[in-house]
Amino acid sequence: MTDKPNILFILTDQQRKDTLKAYASDALCQTPNLDELAKHATIFDNCYTTCPICTPARATLQTGLYPMHHGMLTNSYNVGNMVQELPDSPKLLSRQLNVAGYQTGYTGKWHLGSGIYNVQHDEYLQHYMGDVQFAEYDKGFDSVPTHIGYTGDDFPGHGFGGFGYPEYRQWLKDQGKEVTIEHRINGFYEGHQAGQITSGVDTSVDQYLIDRAEHYLGEFAKAEKPWYFQLNFWGPHEPYFVPSEFLHKYDDVKLPPWPNWKDPADSPKPKIHDLKRGNVATWEELEPIVKHYYAEITHIDYQIGRLIAWLKQNDLYDNTLIIFSADHGESLGIHGGLFDKAIFMYEETVTVPLMVKLPQQTESAHEPALLSNADMYSTILDYAGVGKAARERDGQSFRPLLEHTPVAWPQNVVTECSGIGSVLFSQRMLRQGQYKYIFNCGDIDELYDLSTDPHEEVNQIDNVGYQNLLHTLRIALRDWMIAHHDNLIYEFNHLRLPLNERYSGREF
């Protein structure tokens, strides 16, 4: 057998890291299997997504690039997106792993391409974009996993929980089953929904995904080659459709309001945040929705437990590097009823859980370094034996942090956003030490001191006592933008920096 590890990457969608006891010891969300995994893993306390939106963050995982460089700036087929279908390239994670001798597999949420046929026949996109726009749309490249080097399942587009795909429906039919969703809660934010799957956990999409993962890993295990497999849950992103077995676990649980459920009235906040305010006015209205969200995470945890047990039964667990993370977080009512993500850069949406268990690892460790999910691409390829020049693009391998070897690590991390839906809105967030600065182009900026205000209730942007620090952070963002070839620097220069400190245009 090869000495290269198998690599299992488990990715959830829109999961807050404070749902896990590894990050919040008092978390009321029940995740016994992830709690157990954390006992044998390195827990990264400060991992940030490159963008708090599904498509851009997921494209970063496949390319190692920030959205400004891979071009998938917002969700596929939204107005502000430059690239609608993830292009094939020798630099893609799958292609690099193939060259390194890995079998590569994929199942679950994709959201990096739909293909022109699916776009032209998607009711949501037809309503959202209008059929005239797509009548003579250039076919271009239809991007799905099996077109870019993966063995596995092709689920084009967003998927809306995965319930509509014919492959899942056929899986139900083959078992003589149907899925039933009842007791729905509708419209707490736009068309978002919650509901209860009353037909049993064995009719859920998550159960189906584990069956698919076990199928492909069983095939991979027959070959004398290492494998990389990416398992992508649609949850806990809404719709929060949860099997009764898991929702009932929260029947008698009283959830306290978020610490930042309401902001102080005198703290200035950007008006653009109002775009994402939902239709709930009291915590009592919100609590059932949070319970559905928690219950879906508990359901996913159960399914992860199934897969880990299968790995152990098939002698695959010990030689497998396991990564657990999410593409971005979730707001779920914070700061006066914010829902979804993007437009704001609060910790609940821009940080992600990241736990990595090395083969044979038995001890737990916490790592405080500031990471970007662009670093995951480089790290995976590092363990696959890919050289530094080929694996490091916008991120770098955090293998030294995992193995406790000296490394020069960046003191800053940046998250970008260019808007969502039909709203174009440029933002950059810089985290440095205990401080967090957010450049909101066209609105007021934000500055938070996370040591004294961990829930980001008080914006210090106008506080006289923070002005020297604010200047330092703006210069740090300027320097990062220069080093990373960020074209937003021109607007940032003009709006936020004095003339003698602006970028001259010579360094790019």
Secondary structure as UniProt FT lines:
FT   STRAND          6..13
FT   HELIX           17..19
FT   TURN            21..23
FT   TURN            25..26
FT   HELIX           32..38
FT   TURN            39..40
FT   STRAND          42..48
FT   HELIX           54..63
FT   HELIX           67..70
FT   TURN            76..77
FT   TURN            79..80
FT   TURN            90..91
FT   HELIX           93..99
FT   TURN            100..101
FT   STRAND          103..108
FT   HELIX           116..120
FT   HELIX           123..129
FT   HELIX           131..134
FT   TURN            135..136
FT   HELIX           145..147
FT   TURN            148..149
FT   STRAND          151..152
FT   HELIX           160..162
FT   TURN            163..164
FT   HELIX           166..174
FT   TURN            175..176
FT   STRAND          181..186
FT   TURN            190..191
FT   STRAND          193..197
FT   TURN            198..199
FT   HELIX           201..203
FT   HELIX           205..220
FT   TURN            221..222
FT   STRAND          227..236
FT   STRAND          240..243
FT   HELIX           244..247
FT   HELIX           248..250
FT   TURN            251..252
FT   TURN            259..260
FT   TURN            265..266
FT   HELIX           271..276
FT   HELIX           283..313
FT   TURN            314..315
FT   TURN            318..319
FT   STRAND          320..326
FT   TURN            332..333
FT   HELIX           334..337
FT   HELIX           347..350
FT   STRAND          351..352
FT   STRAND          354..357
FT   TURN            359..360
FT   STRAND          365..372
FT   HELIX           374..383
FT   TURN            384..385
FT   HELIX           388..391
FT   HELIX           399..402
FT   TURN            403..404
FT   STRAND          412..420
FT   TURN            421..422
FT   STRAND          423..432
FT   TURN            433..434
FT   STRAND          435..440
FT   TURN            441..442
FT   STRAND          446..449
FT   TURN            450..452
FT   TURN            454..455
FT   TURN            461..462
FT   HELIX           464..466
FT   HELIX           467..483
FT   TURN            484..485
FT   TURN            487..488
FT   HELIX           489..496
FT   HELIX           499..501
//
